[in-house]
Amino acid sequence: MPIDQSVTTAAISVRELSFAWASGETVLDRCTLSVPKGEFWMLLGTNGSGKSTLLRLLAGLLKPKSGDIEISDRVGFVFQNPDHQLVMPTVGADIAFGLVSEKLSYIETLHRVKESLSAVNLSQMLRRPIYALSGGQKQRVAIAGAIARHAEVLLLDEPTALLDGENQTDLVASVRELVKQKNLTALWVTHRLNELDYADGAFLLERGQVIDKGDPMRLKQVLLDRS
């Protein structure tokens, strides 16, 4: 069988993926997509199209009914609400908590924590209480946690949904910069069409299937024409 070259260079590859809830409701129906390594792609679609479910399948939080998922590197997942994943009292402690399973020395852990905070421009907040952070800062801490674990694939589920306009723009611009500087791969779920300005590509999901993909500006216009 010939090798699909687009798959061999993909950081995320999904083939014929299907998922249904226990009630029998189908959420994904033979969904297929691939995200090129080192690129920032977005996942679009109306509520109920399967966006968040797909991201959770990619993160291993759900198991598919059928189909294949291949991810080339370690995954970091960023929830829509950062309060669902920040569990420790301070910024540094929360990031360090995610490294416990790696059994690093104190010095190695501190280095990873500081390095990741620097990557998201929060170097001065090592000891800052989580409760004292803004929503945008909390999302950056969640991203820093993934970077500290050396995740090379970031899955972000509407990370700007709870942020105001300025923080929305700052976060999406920061993630794009991280992708390019660190050669990461990111798949970002959104319903905000202005965020497509920062993407390398996008997928349009409808009724659990990718119905269009490619140039984000073209897809942006497609959706604007629909509205």
C-alpha positions in Angstrom: 0.0 0.0 0.0 1.5 3.4 -1.0 2.6 5.6 1.9 0.7 8.9 2.1 3.5 11.5 2.4 1.1 14.0 4.1 0.7 11.5 6.9 4.4 10.8 7.4 5.1 14.5 8.1 2.0 15.0 10.3 2.3 15.5 14.1 -1.4 14.6 14.4 -3.1 12.1 12.1 -6.7 11.0 12.5 -8.3 8.4 10.1 -11.9 7.4 10.0 -12.5 8.3 13.6 -15.9 7.6 15.1 -17.3 8.3 18.5 -20.7 7.9 20.1 -22.0 8.5 23.7 -23.5 5.6 25.7 -26.9 7.0 24.7 -26.1 6.1 21.1 -25.8 9.7 20.0 -23.1 9.9 17.3 -20.6 12.8 17.8 -17.9 11.9 15.3 -18.5 10.0 12.1 -15.4 8.7 10.2 -13.6 11.9 10.8 -10.2 12.3 9.1 -7.6 15.0 9.3 -3.9 15.6 9.7 -2.0 18.5 11.2 1.5 19.1 9.8 4.4 19.1 12.3 5.5 22.6 13.4 2.2 24.3 12.4 -0.6 26.1 14.2 -4.0 24.8 13.0 -7.5 25.7 14.1 -10.7 23.6 14.4 -13.9 25.4 13.6 -17.6 24.4 13.7 -20.9 25.1 15.4 -21.8 23.9 18.9 -22.4 20.2 18.7 -20.2 19.6 15.6 -17.7 17.5 17.7 -14.8 19.9 18.1 -14.2 19.4 21.9 -14.9 15.7 21.7 -12.3 15.3 19.0 -9.7 17.2 21.1 -10.5 14.9 24.1 -10.0 11.8 21.9 -6.7 13.2 20.8 -5.7 13.8 24.4 -6.7 10.2 25.4 -9.4 11.5 27.7 -12.0 9.5 25.7 -11.8 6.3 23.7 -13.0 6.2 20.1 -15.6 3.7 18.8 -13.4 3.1 15.8 -10.7 4.6 13.7 -7.0 5.5 14.2 -5.2 8.3 16.0 -1.5 8.8 15.6 0.4 11.6 17.5 4.1 11.8 16.9 5.1 13.7 20.1 4.1 14.2 23.8 0.7 16.0 24.1 -0.3 18.9 26.3 -4.0 19.7 26.8 -5.3 23.2 27.7 -8.9 23.3 28.9 -11.4 26.1 28.1 -11.5 27.0 31.8 -8.0 27.0 33.4 -9.5 26.6 36.9 -10.3 23.0 35.8 -6.5 22.1 35.6 -4.6 24.5 37.9 -4.7 22.6 41.3 -1.8 24.0 43.4 -1.7 27.3 45.3 1.1 29.1 43.4 2.3 29.3 39.8 5.6 27.5 40.4 4.0 24.8 42.5 1.4 24.0 39.9 3.9 23.6 37.1 6.2 21.5 39.3 3.2 19.3 40.3 2.9 18.2 36.6 6.5 17.0 36.7 6.2 14.7 39.8 6.0 11.5 37.7 9.3 12.3 36.0 11.2 12.1 39.4 13.5 15.0 38.6 15.8 16.5 41.1 14.8 19.8 42.8 17.3 21.7 40.6 16.0 20.0 37.4 12.4 20.7 38.3 13.1 24.4 39.1 15.0 24.8 35.8 12.0 23.3 33.9 9.6 25.5 35.7 11.5 28.7 35.1 12.2 27.9 31.5 8.5 27.3 30.8 7.4 30.5 32.6 10.0 32.4 30.5 8.5 30.9 27.3 5.1 32.3 28.2 6.4 35.7 29.5 5.5 35.0 33.2 9.1 34.8 34.5 8.3 37.1 37.5 5.3 35.1 38.7 7.0 31.9 40.1 5.6 32.5 43.6 2.4 34.3 42.6 -0.8 32.8 44.0 -3.0 31.2 41.3 -6.1 33.1 42.7 -4.3 36.4 42.0 -3.9 35.8 38.3 -6.1 37.1 35.5 -7.8 34.6 33.2 -5.2 35.2 30.5 -2.4 34.6 32.9 -4.0 31.4 34.1 -4.1 30.1 30.5 -0.5 30.9 30.1 0.3 28.9 33.2 -1.6 26.0 31.8 0.4 26.3 28.6 3.7 26.6 30.6 2.8 23.4 32.4 2.6 21.6 29.0 5.9 23.1 27.9 7.6 22.1 31.2 6.6 18.5 30.5 8.2 18.9 27.1 5.0 18.5 25.2 5.5 19.2 21.5 1.8 18.9 20.5 -0.6 21.4 22.1 -4.3 20.8 22.1 -6.3 23.9 23.1 -10.0 23.8 23.7 -11.4 27.3 23.1 -8.7 28.8 25.5 -9.9 32.4 24.9 -13.6 31.7 25.5 -13.6 33.2 29.0 -11.2 36.1 28.2 -11.8 39.7 27.1 -10.8 41.0 23.7 -7.2 42.2 24.6 -6.4 39.0 26.4 -7.8 36.9 23.6 -5.5 38.5 21.1 -2.5 38.3 23.4 -3.0 34.6 24.0 -3.5 33.5 20.4 -0.5 35.6 19.3 1.6 34.1 22.1 0.7 30.5 21.1 1.6 31.2 17.5 5.0 32.6 18.6 5.6 29.6 20.7 4.8 27.2 17.9 7.2 29.0 15.6 10.0 29.5 18.1 10.0 26.0 19.6 8.8 24.1 16.6 5.7 22.9 18.4 2.4 21.8 16.8 -0.9 23.2 17.9 -4.6 22.4 17.3 -6.8 25.2 18.6 -10.6 24.9 18.9 -12.3 28.2 18.3 -15.5 29.9 17.2 -13.8 33.3 16.9 -13.1 34.1 13.3 -10.6 36.8 14.0 -8.3 34.2 15.6 -7.9 32.6 12.1 -5.6 35.5 11.3 -2.9 33.7 13.4 -3.4 30.2 12.0 -1.4 28.3 9.4 -4.5 26.3 8.4 -7.9 25.3 9.6 -10.5 22.5 9.6 -14.3 23.0 9.4 -16.1 20.3 11.3 -19.8 19.6 10.7 -21.9 16.7 12.1 -18.7 15.0 13.2 -16.9 15.2 9.8 -14.3 17.5 8.3 -16.2 19.1 5.4 -13.5 21.7 4.5 -9.9 22.4 5.3 -6.9 24.5 4.3 -6.3 28.2 4.0 -7.7 30.0 7.1 -8.5 33.2 5.3 -10.6 31.3 2.7 -12.4 29.4 5.5 -13.0 32.6 7.3 -14.7 34.1 4.2 -16.8 30.9 3.8 -18.1 31.3 7.3 -18.7 35.0 7.0 -20.7 34.3 3.8 -22.8 31.9 5.7 -23.6 34.3 8.5 
